[in-house]
């Protein structure tokens, strides 16, 4: 196995900046106070009057960015007080128009009030949206039955928790079943399809006796949705898994999705799994073909991912070499593998423009609680 070079770190492009809705940084909040203090100190220590009173006009608008209406009014009053104090000599004719500063301060208080109300409404809407998206794709438990689970989801669209990828792991009367897939499109437009597929999967886990029947249920769901959709066709790729009671064997079915990778120590191998047609395009004539059953030994793990990982490109164009990178990044604790791959992916790629989903499934040790 060849060595994989360590690439320099790049900033995580998914971080929400303060210009995109996050709280302003600390320096934005202290800037009005520092500016008024700086003007006062400069005016007091200067042997002659300084024509810097115009700087005070920027303080109320700056306060609007991070202060409440009352705090903005207080800073506006402080600016006016500084202008009229004779010792500062900042309101001499030709330097600063006091009435202009008063008008700007009053207008800033009004703008701060409007901003505060809008921020409160946006926070409420964001909370409701996050709750709805969490209901579609709830956090993955650390363990389902005899299977340890670790997942990672990064939606491509800024400000969303769910995009066009989906995964779930559920325990039912026929064992632990898992799915990971990628629907047509991404972002908010794909969430309805994701919700429909996950709902069908969770029902099928409870009443379908084999994994092929689960895949058929998902296919039928998308075919039915396509008939009533304004789009000509809905489709999705997916890979489904079914673990035995002791999780020492797993059955796999692929519907147009790349096969999982089998991790054995620091070796990553792609499983040779024949793929059906994607979900929503109708099953092959004669019904679905049989899946593949794989024996799992102690220390084995399965790594599943969406094409947002394998099709990510660096600045020069080559795709992310997932299999090679996994061999270098795998750890004795599979729970951290998805996070390590994500950190490596954002170093490798200048920008990740697609939804990214990863799922690591490992048989739990017999003595694990």
PAVEX-592779 format. One line per 10 residues: their letters; for each residue y negated, x negated, z negated of N, C-alpha, C. Coordinates in steps of 0.001 Angstrom, whole numbers, plus 500000, padded with zeros to 6 digits. Each point is the difference from the previous one (the first is absolute). Layout:
a) Y:X:Z:Y:X:Z:Y:X:Z; ...
END
This chain:
xxxxxxxxxx) 501198:499143:500000:498802:500857:500000:498764:499116:500000; 499098:500261:500954:498832:499129:500101:498988:500335:498913; 499195:499013:499662:498973:500215:498999:498866:500833:500576; 499434:500864:499183:498888:500838:500430:498732:499482:499353; 498969:499669:500777:498785:499449:499413:499258:501040:499173; 499315:499527:498990:499175:500866:499170:498616:500074:500627; 499550:501209:500292:498734:500183:500675:498877:500173:498988; 498756:499643:500366:498884:500187:499084:499752:501475:499742; 499530:500275:498799:499785:501396:499610:498835:500598:500755; 500136:501290:500322:498915:500758:500585:499703:501164:499092
xxxxxxxxxx) 498791:500498:500096:499617:501119:499156:500782:501247:500370; 500429:500734:498998:500729:501246:500227:499049:501008:500634; 500250:500339:501286:499089:500856:500729:500018:501437:499517; 500972:500378:499180:500076:501377:499534:499147:500249:498757; 499409:498946:499442:499184:500197:498809:498764:500827:500343; 499706:501012:499191:498877:500880:500256:498732:499381:499450; 499054:499645:500875:498755:499381:499590:499020:501022:499465; 498902:499506:499407:499039:500930:499398:499210:500753:501052; 499954:499493:501218:499368:500744:501075:500920:501079:500566; 501274:500029:499539:500963:501004:500442:500400:500941:498875
xxxxxxxxxx) 499195:500075:498955:500260:500980:498949:500347:499444:498642; 500295:498705:499912:500299:499407:498698:498701:499831:499206; 500069:499893:498669:498791:499780:499197:499297:498715:500427; 498671:499978:499941:499255:498799:500396:500368:498818:499109; 499924:498778:500519:500274:498823:499172:498925:499822:498937; 500306:499155:499027:499108:499851:498851:498613:499522:500397; 499912:499159:501042:498698:499444:500343:499055:501055:500581; 500565:501057:500602:499150:501081:500500:499349:500744:498837; 500745:500137:498902:499473:500725:498845:498947:499201:499243; 500184:498679:499911:499036:499190:499237:498820:499553:500839
xxxxxxxxxx) 500086:500168:501337:498916:499524:500868:498658:500636:499681; 499876:501343:499792:498684:500559:499664:499415:499430:498712; 500867:499808:498991:499511:499460:498726:499542:498556:500174; 500777:499197:500707:499612:498603:500236:498715:499908:500818; 499854:500901:500961:498812:499951:500850:498737:500321:499207; 500050:501042:499163:498813:500338:499212:499696:498925:498961; 501061:499417:499420:499788:498913:499043:499422:498779:500693; 500495:499694:501191:499492:498845:500727:498544:500153:500380; 499599:501187:500437:498593:500242:500357:499104:499851:498774; 500434:500557:498871:499195:499913:498774:499831:498546:499547
xxxxxxxxxx) 501082:499244:499992:499927:498607:499568:499097:499197:500935; 500166:500209:501316:499181:499248:500960:498524:500336:499847; 499696:501279:499762:498605:500400:499852:499384:499418:498734; 500789:499888:498916:499471:499499:498738:499791:498488:500015; 500901:499257:500633:499897:498535:499955:499067:499444:501074; 499639:500834:500984:499134:499499:501063:498550:499920:499513; 499324:498897:500264:498596:499877:499561:499058:500890:500785; 500428:500460:501167:499160:500864:500831:500794:501230:500391; 499334:501119:500320:500711:501217:500378:500911:499769:501206; 501177:500612:499938:500963:499894:501086:500073:501315:500773
xxxxxxxxxx) 500099:499871:501314:500111:501186:500846:501480:500338:500196; 500697:500340:498893:501436:500305:500067:500312:501395:499470; 498987:500796:499789:500236:501350:499495:500814:500862:500947; 499951:499655:501295:500761:500794:500975:501505:499955:499709; 500475:498936:499332:501425:499905:499682:500456:501118:499077; 499081:500482:499160:500368:501063:499072:500355:501291:500726; 499475:500175:501214:500314:501205:500762:501464:500099:500387; 500729:498869:499960:501418:500023:500365:500891:500398:498834; 499475:499986:498779:500853:500230:498838:500531:501431:499933; 499187:501057:500143:500583:501355:499963:501050:500248:501083
xxxxxxxxxx) 499762:499607:501273:501075:500202:500988:501276:499230:499673; 499876:498787:499442:501188:499254:499603:500743:500699:498865; 499245:500615:499097:500626:500706:498880:500831:501191:500469; 499618:500585:501123:500720:501158:500529:501464:499667:500275; 500287:498739:500379:501346:499614:500400:501013:500113:498868; 499569:499793:498761:500983:499941:498922:499581:500704:498713; 498782:500502:499910:499537:500595:498746:499901:501514:500110; 500069:500652:498830:499841:501446:499928:498532:500368:500208; 499700:501290:500229:498596:500398:500164:499128:499621:498803; 500535:500147:498764:499199:499654:498825:499719:498505:499946
xxxxxxxxxx) 501003:499185:500291:499778:498553:500004:499062:499586:501116; 500104:500653:501161:499085:499709:501099:498569:500365:499618; 499838:501140:499312:498660:500397:499541:499450:498998:498990; 500867:499493:499122:499548:499015:499015:499513:498722:500683; 500784:499517:500983:499588:498790:500711:498724:500242:500801; 499880:501200:500594:498764:500320:500715:498795:500008:499064; 500189:500561:498792:498914:499976:499020:499655:498591:499560; 501037:499134:499876:499745:498610:499632:499196:499283:501078; 500289:500292:501252:499249:499383:501100:498531:500423:499944; 499759:501282:499796:498621:500491:499925:499280:499382:498807
xxxxxxxxxx) 500708:499880:498865:499378:499396:498816:499619:498547:500261; 500859:499261:500681:499685:498607:500303:498771:499902:500894; 499876:500953:500933:498865:499958:500917:498662:500244:499294; 499999:500823:498961:498736:500370:499360:499656:499113:498804; 500948:499120:499576:499693:499087:498901:499045:498918:500505; 498818:499862:499404:498999:499050:500531:500486:498555:500011; 500821:499609:499017:500424:498601:499916:500764:499528:501246; 500676:500910:500665:500777:499601:501182:499150:499877:501260; 498896:500712:500052:499053:499931:501127:500704:500250:501341; 500828:501049:500029:500767:500289:501215:499451:501178:500794
xxxxxxxxxx) 499044:500736:499472:499510:501189:500688:498553:499862:500421; 499593:498826:500338:498639:499806:500489:499883:500544:501421; 498823:500424:500408:499817:500537:501356:500464:498974:501052; 500741:500542:500972:500512:499145:501059:501375:499450:499730; 500498:500135:498802:501325:499481:499679:501062:501098:500027; 499864:500996:499154:501028:501039:499876:499335:501355:499823; 500475:500982:500728:499483:501359:499873:500823:500719:498944; 499415:500298:498860:500713:500618:498891:500560:501358:500376; 499232:500760:500767:500486:501321:500376:501247:499914:500882; 500077:498985:500841:501193:499822:500835:501224:499729:499137
xxxxxxxxxx) 499836:499149:498979:501119:499694:499114:500435:501245:499236; 499033:500806:499541:500340:501233:499290:500804:500931:500910; 499559:500127:501257:500714:500867:500941:501424:499491:500243; 500156:498682:500191:501330:499427:500240:500897:500213:498777; 499448:499859:498798:500793:500180:498783:500481:501440:499870; 499101:500971:500248:500403:501409:499911:501045:500328:501062; 499794:499502:501215:500971:500248:501065:501347:499370:499672; 499991:498828:499374:501251:499327:499642:500771:500788:498954; 499294:500614:499049:500681:500832:499002:500689:501175:500678; 499331:500610:500971:500597:501122:500727:501239:499543:500785
xxxxxxxxxx) 499893:498864:500683:501128:499489:500773:501164:499646:499066; 499690:499436:498836:501046:499667:499044:500714:501260:499518; 499246:501072:499805:500612:501262:499585:500952:500525:501078; 499541:499970:501251:500853:500464:501110:501248:499127:500113; 499823:498658:499890:501140:499096:500101:500999:500248:498885; 499517:500213:498792:500900:500227:498868:500821:501272:500197; 499359:501057:500501:500734:501240:500243:501035:499822:501106; 499621:499286:501053:500931:499781:501104:501161:499107:499556; 499711:498983:499187:501063:499135:499495:500988:500781:499155; 499489:500899:499162:500886:500805:499161:500895:500899:500853
xxxxxxxxxx) 499422:500588:501060:500796:500857:500876:501038:499192:500770; 499608:498812:500484:500941:499153:500721:501131:499521:499088; 499672:499685:498746:501039:499585:499056:500998:501127:499769; 499500:501227:499887:500887:501146:499817:500895:500190:501224; 499405:499928:501203:500781:500177:501221:501022:498880:500162; 499619:498772:499631:500937:498880:500105:501171:500187:499030; 499702:500503:498798:501057:500239:499021:500981:501057:500494; 499462:501074:500577:500855:501061:500536:500834:499472:501168; 499366:499223:500892:500721:499457:501154:501111:499050:499563; 499717:499163:499007:501027:499072:499518:501148:500748:499355
xxxxxxxxxx) 499685:501061:499255:501069:500783:499379:500874:500651:501062; 499383:500525:501073:500775:500621:501073:500868:498976:500712; 499453:498808:500237:500777:498971:500685:501119:499464:499117; 499758:499889:498696:501057:499572:499089:501123:501032:499945; 499655:501282:500182:501034:501022:500019:500892:499839:501229; 499408:499573:501127:500788:499758:501212:500875:498768:499829; 499423:498927:499477:500717:498738:499863:499838:499489:498578; 500773:500520:499049:499853:499586:498601:500444:498560:499805; 499567:499372:498907:500417:498624:499727:501515:499879:499924; 500513:498911:500510:501440:499781:500034:500489:499550:498625
xxxxxxxxxx) 501045:500616:499459:500528:499546:498708:500647:498630:500137; 500081:499270:498891:500606:498676:500033:501506:500069:500247; 500600:501109:499654:501444:500133:500182:500348:501446:500274; 500878:500201:500988:500531:501326:500304:501520:499877:499987; 500643:500619:499032:501440:499858:499872:500380:498543:499781; 500890:499503:500849:500453:498607:499875:499235:499064:500923; 498831:500422:500461:499230:499209:500970:498630:499675:499415; 499672:498716:499992:498656:499557:499621:499093:500094:501218; 498786:500490:499788:499087:500267:501111:498667:499271:499778; 499460:499481:501085:498651:499427:499991:499384:500308:501350
xxxxxxxxxx) 498841:500634:500000:499361:500382:501255:498546:499610:500031; 499453:499952:501207:498579:499704:500192:499513:500815:501180; 498819:500607:499847:499414:500825:501056:498518:499652:500123; 499580:499680:501203:498584:499754:500289:499639:500802:501243; 499194:501057:499820:499588:500821:501131:498929:499273:500805; 500052:500186:501322:499052:499309:500877:498602:500571:499863; 499870:501303:499788:498691:500633:499951:499362:499790:498639; 498762:499506:500010:499295:499711:498761:499857:501272:499174; 500216:499866:498683:499787:501105:499085:501155:500978:499897; 501127:499712:500647:501153:500885:499917:501158:499287:499332
xxxxxxxxxx) 500862:500784:499348:501181:499455:499356:501244:500206:500844; 499952:500958:500920:501151:500331:500835:499563:499949:501455; 500847:499432:500844:499708:499947:501425:501180:500521:500792; 500382:499266:501039:501074:500446:500857:501367:499493:499605; 500106:499179:498977:501289:499522:499512:500457:500857:498818; 501286:499946:499727:500515:500734:498839:501269:499341:499508; 500262:500141:498709:501282:499587:499436:500273:500807:498745; 501257:500075:499654:500384:500713:498781:501419:499590:499636; 500318:500065:498717:501343:499718:499496:500336:501119:499019; 501096:500702:500264:500366:501155:499185:501480:499959:499658
xxxxxxxxxx) 500313:500505:498814:501396:500128:499577:500422:501448:500103; 501167:500244:500575:500512:501352:500145:501497:500044:499742; 500619:501131:500269:501442:500141:499737:500868:499107:500872; 499443:499435:501069:500780:499144:500897:499609:498528:499884; 499247:499656:498950:499617:498616:499779:498502:499780:500165; 499624:498736:499932:498596:499626:500162:499719:499826:501488; 498973:500693:500477:499617:499924:501404:498547:499551:500116; 499746:499225:501036:498657:499457:500212:499625:500176:501457; 498686:500068:500249:499485:500095:501367:498716:499201:500087; 499797:499354:501121:498726:499354:500324:499749:500247:501476
xxxxxxxxxx) 498786:500439:500319:499717:500330:501395:498545:499887:500357; 499728:500274:501258:498668:499858:500578:499809:501131:500987; 499011:500878:499739:499781:501142:500881:499001:499640:501084; 499931:500867:501007:499043:499834:501083:498583:499985:499433; 499226:498970:500394:498629:499888:499515:499953:499436:498598; 498783:499918:499452:499836:499550:498624:498709:500576:499451; 499789:499810:498707:498802:500536:499366:500188:501450:499597; 498862:500701:499809:500036:501362:499484:500696:500958:500945; 499938:499749:501309:500619:500908:500963:501514:500017:499881; 500602:498974:499416:501456:499917:499898:500535:500516:498667
xxxxxxxxxx) 499139:500305:499047:500465:500361:498662:500813:501293:500023; 499605:500980:500840:500748:501260:500050:501435:499761:500461; 500189:499123:500986:501348:499692:500466:500786:499264:498924; 499345:499071:499307:500656:499276:498908:500462:500976:498920; 499117:500925:499610:500355:500967:498962:501171:500866:500439; 500024:500406:501273:501086:500824:500500:501329:499255:499970; 499996:498740:500434:501232:499213:500014:500511:499721:498598; 499102:499637:499091:500440:499715:498640:500547:501253:499320; 499382:501146:500265:500531:501242:499441:501394:500302:500520; 500205:499783:501304:501326:500228:500573:501023:499011:499438
xxxxxxxxxx) 499572:498746:499804:500922:498998:499454:500417:500362:498576; 499060:500393:499180:500317:500304:498610:500920:501211:499887; 499857:500961:500896:500930:501133:500010:501374:499572:500500; 500021:499172:501055:501278:499581:500576:500809:499142:499036; 499314:499228:499152:500705:499180:499013:500860:500874:499090; 499568:501215:499753:500697:500877:499055:501153:500768:500622; 499935:500271:501320:501019:500900:500551:500726:499492:501233; 499641:498839:500529:500713:499487:501170:501072:499003:499563; 501260:500180:500447:501100:499195:499472:500060:498571:500520; 499337:499694:501117:500062:498639:500534:498640:499610:500564
xxxxxxxxxx) 499835:498695:500207:498703:499466:500410:499626:500445:501413; 500988:500128:500886:499715:500455:501352:499402:501409:499991; 500473:500836:499089:499466:501355:499897:498567:499991:499468; 499701:499042:499130:498615:499866:499523:499080:499655:501169; 500431:499047:500831:499198:499638:501158:499825:501183:500942; 501061:500773:500186:499912:501177:500860:499008:501014:499447; 499949:500148:498674:499044:500923:499383:498560:499541:500269; 499748:498714:499877:498650:499497:500265:499624:500192:501463; 500956:499752:500888:499738:500190:501423:499657:501454:500301; 500764:500914:499421:499744:501424:500223:498635:500414:499465
xxxxxxxxxx) 499598:499407:498872:498706:500322:499432:498865:499625:500956; 500090:498812:500583:498950:499566:500913:500017:500786:501308; 501192:500321:500487:500085:500812:501214:499328:501348:499782; 500240:500613:498831:499375:501283:499685:498492:499859:499855; 499549:498902:499365:498567:499790:499844:499323:499767:501347; 500684:499311:500899:499422:499728:501315:499767:501295:500771; 500884:500977:499817:499879:501253:500739:498730:500755:499635; 499525:499809:498762:498803:500710:499559:498790:499089:499882; 500120:498762:500480:498907:499039:499880:499143:500017:501252; 498740:499677:499840:499112:499898:501149:500311:498753:500815
xxxxxxxxxx) 500721:499052:499377:500432:498821:500734:501240:500355:500821; 500184:499312:501103:501143:500286:500859:501304:499621:499319; 499931:498981:499134:501249:499502:499441:499710:499262:498699; 500821:500246:498993:499954:499244:498767:501289:499192:499897; 499885:498766:499612:501210:499207:499817:499759:498971:498915; 501083:499447:499492:499929:498990:498950:501229:499124:500087; 499841:498753:499663:501158:499117:499832:500321:499932:498513; 501258:499790:499682:500397:499967:498589:501333:499286:499867; 500226:499431:498834:501299:499457:499629:500386:500647:498671; 501235:500483:499920:500482:500704:498816:501158:499227:499391
xxxxxxxxxx) 500100:500053:498670:501054:499291:499282:500630:500925:498972; 501281:499775:499758:500733:500745:498973:500879:499017:499234; 499736:499857:498705:500738:499061:499158:501184:500702:499337; 501055:499235:499817:501140:500516:499244:499619:500142:498536; 500884:500598:499214:499686:500257:498593:499665:498707:499261; 500752:498925:500262:499743:498727:499326:499047:499104:500795; 499475:500500:501118:499051:499268:500852:500585:498706:500551; 501329:499922:500114:500630:498810:500570:500246:500136:501493; 499700:501153:500539:500035:500169:501449:498882:500956:500388; 499575:499887:501233:498899:500815:500476:500288:500419:501433
xxxxxxxxxx) 499652:501227:500311:500139:500513:501357:498606:500090:500606; 499872:499584:501261:498691:499928:500643:500016:500769:501311; 498892:500667:500270:499785:500692:501265:498577:499680:500445; 499828:499589:501258:498676:499687:500541:499652:500991:501097; 498820:500556:499911:499484:500903:501025:498802:499323:500676; 500313:499034:500850:498959:499298:500738:499202:499015:499184; 500431:499712:498782:499247:499112:499110:500725:498660:499879; 499250:498898:499846:500667:498703:499806:500959:500034:498814; 501106:499316:500146:501011:499977:498942:499489:499242:498784; 500511:500330:498813:499612:499241:498808:500473:498556:500093
xxxxxxxxxx) 499435:499170:499152:500421:498609:499873:500825:499859:498730; 501108:499300:500100:500859:499736:498849:499593:498660:499398; 499664:500013:498727:499573:498788:499303:501139:499508:499118; 500388:498755:500227:501037:499349:499195:499455:498653:499563; 499530:499948:498748:499340:498780:499551:498730:499791:500802; 499905:498841:500659:498839:499713:500848:500331:500146:501481; 500989:500819:500301:500375:500265:501372:499695:501455:500336; 499294:500224:501120:499663:501342:500460:500657:500225:501357; 500778:501065:500115:500740:500291:501222:499755:501442:500402; 499691:500209:501288:499831:501364:500489:501363:500646:500195
xxxxxxxxxx) 500138:501207:499466:501258:500728:500108:500135:500553:501419; 501165:499830:500594:500258:500497:501352:500315:501494:499916; 498973:500778:500190:500111:501447:499846:499523:500677:501280; 500889:500744:500644:499619:500717:501220:499008:501108:499657; 498951:500111:500805:498943:500974:499733:500176:501246:500856; 499808:501164:499385:499957:501245:500747:498622:500145:500625; 499788:501141:500641:498661:500338:500469:499122:500326:498792; 498680:499845:500094:499123:500347:498883:500120:501471:499609; 499650:500281:498784:500003:501374:499505:498986:500838:500777; 500371:501241:500276:499105:500914:500698:500249:500084:501481
xxxxxxxxxx) 500822:499119:500544:500306:500005:501433:501335:500654:500300; 500660:500510:498965:501296:500628:500197:501126:499000:499893; 501096:500391:499352:501136:499109:499820:500761:499812:501312; 500721:498897:500143:500786:499796:501220:501025:501110:500185; 500402:500197:501250:501011:501032:500285:501278:499715:499224; 500570:501040:499417:501221:499834:499223:499747:499709:498543; 498722:500007:499585:499709:499765:498596:499647:498558:499716; 499592:499708:498786:499578:498642:499658:501170:499036:499937; 499801:498771:500467:501061:499000:499854:500169:499600:498543; 501115:499385:499700:500283:499598:498619:499115:498827:499607
xxxxxxxxxx) 499710:499918:498705:499216:498884:499504:500875:498799:499685; 499412:499039:499303:500676:498751:499654:500148:499908:498486; 501181:499609:499537:500229:499779:498582:500039:498501:499732; 499246:499575:498997:499856:498571:499696:500377:499755:498549; 500772:498947:499761:500381:499626:498642:498905:499141:499398; 499600:500297:498755:498977:499233:499304:500637:499208:498871; 499727:498718:499985:500492:499122:498945:498908:499796:498954; 500366:499537:498796:498987:499699:498989:498954:499018:500537; 498749:500308:499771:498916:499159:500486:499466:500398:501360; 500643:500976:500661:499513:500477:501290:498854:500990:499805
xxxxxxxxxx) 499088:500006:500960:498919:500981:500035:499784:500423:501440; 499407:501162:500163:499628:500506:501325:498490:500084:500085; 499440:499447:501071:498548:500017:500209:499706:500864:501219; 499230:501063:499796:499610:500908:501069:498486:499923:500174; 499534:500111:501227:498554:499952:500242:499658:500795:501242; 498725:500351:500109:499497:500676:501187:499525:498968:501016; 499651:500471:501201:499554:499060:501022:498621:499427:499707; 499325:500528:498978:498747:499389:499591:500180:498595:499474; 501225:499674:499568:500321:498645:499542:500430:499132:501169; 501026:500435:500714:500588:499161:501058:499098:499851:501216
xxxxxxxxxx) 499086:500958:500230:499130:499931:501169:498601:499519:499681; 499756:499554:498779:498710:499400:499668:499876:498645:500694; 498804:499684:500466:499770:498760:500750:498967:499142:499293; 500141:498682:500178:498976:499113:499484:498905:499845:501050; 499030:499121:499738:498849:499855:500890:500394:499522:501383; 501115:499280:500127:500449:499472:501290:500912:500951:500760; 500425:501109:499359:500797:500996:500695:501452:500135:499611; 500685:498977:499478:501430:500157:499674:500224:501032:498894; 501152:500694:500091:500357:500970:498980:500373:499289:498699; 499869:500752:498916:500381:499482:498690:501503:499746:499966
xxxxxxxxxx) 500450:498779:499719:501439:499678:500007:500669:500452:498703; 500294:501285:499923:500445:500601:498746:501262:499349:499464; 501009:499835:500849:501266:499456:499518:499831:498597:499435; 499251:499146:500694:499773:498646:499512:499193:499995:498709; 498999:500852:499927:499148:500020:498805:500782:500521:498793; 500860:500991:500228:500795:500532:498889:500872:498919:499379; 500572:499147:500848:500853:498937:499475:499223:499071:499084; 498705:499838:500252:499187:499121:499161:499405:500712:498798; 499868:501344:500079:499288:500738:498960:500920:500705:499014; 501266:500154:500358:500893:500740:499112:500098:499330:498641
xxxxxxxxxx) 500168:500815:498978:499970:499519:498620:501219:500537:499273; 500289:499412:498876:501122:500502:499208:499749:501423:499513; 498754:500413:499912:499663:501359:499610:499533:500763:501235; 500823:500901:500564:499605:500735:501203:498792:500896:499792; 499655:500302:498742:498894:500909:499739:498665:499444:500468; 499892:498679:500118:498725:499397:500393:499965:499643:501477; 501094:500218:500720:500075:499533:501377:498994:500705:500906; 499888:501322:499898:499079:500728:500868:498566:499528:499804; 499597:499771:498754:498644:499507:499741:499800:498606:500578; 501022:499171:499935:499889:498645:500534:499913:500016:501525
xxxxxxxxxx) 500758:500887:500628:499918:500110:501457:498627:500519:500419; 499456:500979:499259:498670:500530:500328:498936:498910:499879; 500054:499220:498933:499031:498914:499835:500122:498989:501139; 501221:499709:500416:500201:499066:501105:499539:500608:501318; 500196:501295:500173:499604:500667:501233:498490:499965:500206; 499220:500261:498941:498547:500003:500160:499452:498586:500141; 500777:498983:499595:499609:498628:500311:500254:499694:501472; 501103:500500:500506:500420:499681:501370:499126:500700:501041; 499622:501243:499723:499322:500829:500999:498504:500082:499709; 499161:499904:501005:498568:500157:499782:499630:501415:499582
xxxxxxxxxx) 500769:500977:500457:499770:501394:499607:501289:500777:500206; 500341:500811:499013:501168:500871:500113:499475:501383:500360; 500307:500467:501206:499384:501215:500521:500950:501191:499966; 501218:499809:499559:500975:501091:499965:500430:500239:498559; 500599:501183:499771:500573:500262:498686:501103:498975:499720; 500075:499553:498765:500998:499008:499600:500828:500593:498866; 501323:500020:500205:500907:500537:498999:501183:499066:499833; 500371:499749:498764:501165:499165:499702:500796:500634:498874; 501307:499832:500070:500899:500559:498987:501125:499001:499768; 500212:499648:498728:501054:499071:499615:500960:500753:499094
xxxxxxxxx) 501271:500051:500411:501023:500744:499258:501095:499030:499590; 500341:500010:498700:500966:499048:499450:500970:500723:499068; 501315:499764:500162:500930:500588:499034:499709:499488:498592; 499933:500902:499040:499733:499598:498626:501246:499369:499415; 499786:499034:499111:501134:499348:499343:500705:501017:499101; 501300:499883:499803:500743:500999:499211:499503:500137:498574; 499453:498923:499422:499545:500088:498617:498543:500397:499876; 499330:500302:501134:498602:500396:499938:499900:501395:499422; 498940:500200:499184:499845:501291:499367:499433:501049:500926
END
